Structures are given as C-alpha cells and as structure tokens.
Amino acid sequence: MKTITTLAVALGLGSLAACNQSAQEEVADNIEANAEATADVIEENTEAAADAMEANGQAAADEVRAEGENAADATREGADADGNSAN
C-alpha cells in the first residue's frame, strides 16, 4: 500500500512540476522519482524481512528455553522418584 501511495505522489508531483519544464527535464524528474520510489520499496522490504527474522529468532529461542526447562523438570522428577533427591 505504501508503494502505491509513493508512486501516486511521485507521479502527481511530476505532473505539477512538468508545467514549466522542458521535456528533457520532465523525463529526468520522472527517472529520479521512480528511483526514489524503488529505493523506498527496497527499504520497506528490508525492514519487513528484518522484523520477520527477529520474530522467528525470538520464537526459536523461546522454544529452546521451554525444552530446556521441560528436560530439567523431567530430570528433577526422575531423581525424586528414585529417592536420589537432595531434599
């Protein structure tokens, strides 16, 4: 959605600016606006990918912690059942 908005704004500004410009200047402005819009999309995609990677990393870390706690609890419960508990 941001991409469409960015492109619409760039084209709108390009159209308004074109009133007092030569054809060559208009083409140059459009090239610049398109490059800026493409760069914005790249930044948005990179940010989204980084956010997803961070969320996945946090979920994996939480899973490892939970597995570790479960294994430790099972070991403690096994020691209690054997009568080898320190308590």
Rosetta blueprint (number, residue, H / E / L):
1 M L
2 K H
3 T H
4 I H
5 T H
6 T H
7 L H
8 A H
9 V H
10 A H
11 L H
12 G H
13 L H
14 G H
15 S H
16 L H
17 A H
18 A H
19 C H
20 N H
21 Q L
22 S L
23 A H
24 Q H
25 E H
26 E H
27 V H
28 A H
29 D H
30 N H
31 I H
32 E H
33 A H
34 N H
35 A H
36 E H
37 A H
38 T H
39 A H
40 D H
41 V H
42 I H
43 E H
44 E H
45 N H
46 T H
47 E H
48 A H
49 A H
50 A H
51 D H
52 A H
53 M H
54 E H
55 A H
56 N H
57 G H
58 Q H
59 A H
60 A H
61 A H
62 D H
63 E H
64 V H
65 R H
66 A H
67 E H
68 G H
69 E H
70 N H
71 A H
72 A H
73 D H
74 A H
75 T H
76 R H
77 E H
78 G H
79 A H
80 D H
81 A H
82 D H
83 G L
84 N L
85 S L
86 A L
87 N L
